[in-house]
Amino acid sequence: MQVLASFVQNDIRYVAIELGIGGHQPHPAAEVFSHRYGDCKDKVTLLSTMLKEIGVESYYVLINTERGRSLRTDAADLAF
């Protein structure tokens, strides 16, 4: 898991172009891997897919990165 996470963090460039549906829907993992770039949704989709391939179940988690803001406790219950 650590090797896969490191790969996605270090070898997949972060590029965010939030036009149209791309601002809400991630690209397929194979496309992100092939192009070696993606936004946060794309990178988590790739990592989740790679983890699944080695038998590790994972879940998307939304976080608030603004300092001083509290997180919603029901956010983990939201279905995607």
C-alpha positions in Angstrom: 0.0 0.0 0.0 2.8 2.4 0.8 4.5 1.8 -2.5 1.3 2.4 -4.4 0.5 5.6 -2.4 4.1 6.9 -3.0 3.8 6.2 -6.7 0.5 8.1 -7.0 1.9 11.0 -4.9 5.2 11.3 -6.7 4.8 10.0 -10.2 1.3 11.2 -11.1 1.4 15.0 -11.7 -1.4 17.0 -10.2 -3.2 18.9 -12.9 -6.7 20.4 -12.3 -8.8 21.6 -15.2 -12.3 21.9 -13.9 -14.3 22.4 -17.0 -17.8 20.9 -17.4 -18.2 17.4 -16.0 -14.5 17.2 -15.4 -15.0 19.3 -12.3 -17.1 16.6 -10.7 -16.4 13.3 -12.4 -13.0 11.5 -12.3 -11.3 10.2 -15.3 -10.9 6.4 -15.6 -7.9 5.0 -13.7 -6.3 3.5 -16.8 -6.4 7.0 -18.5 -4.8 8.7 -15.4 -2.1 6.0 -15.3 -1.4 6.2 -19.0 -1.2 10.0 -19.1 0.6 10.3 -15.7 -1.5 13.3 -14.5 -4.8 14.1 -13.0 -6.6 16.1 -10.3 -7.4 14.9 -6.8 -10.4 12.9 -8.0 -8.3 11.2 -10.7 -5.5 10.4 -8.3 -7.7 8.9 -5.7 -9.5 6.9 -8.4 -6.2 5.5 -9.6 -5.0 4.7 -6.1 -8.3 3.0 -5.2 -8.1 0.9 -8.3 -4.5 -0.1 -7.7 -5.4 -1.0 -4.1 -8.3 -3.1 -5.3 -5.9 -5.0 -7.6 -3.9 -6.2 -4.6 -7.0 -7.0 -2.6 -7.2 -3.9 -0.4 -10.7 -2.3 -0.1 -10.6 1.5 0.1 -13.1 4.4 0.3 -13.1 8.0 -0.9 -13.2 10.5 1.9 -14.0 14.2 1.6 -12.0 16.5 3.8 -12.1 20.3 4.4 -8.6 21.7 4.0 -9.5 25.2 5.3 -8.0 26.0 8.6 -10.4 26.7 11.4 -13.3 25.1 9.7 -15.0 22.1 11.3 -15.8 18.9 9.3 -19.3 17.6 8.9 -19.6 14.4 10.9 -22.2 12.9 8.5 -19.9 13.4 5.4 -18.8 9.7 5.5 -22.4 8.6 5.1 -22.9 10.4 1.8 -23.2 8.1 -1.2 -21.4 8.8 -4.5 
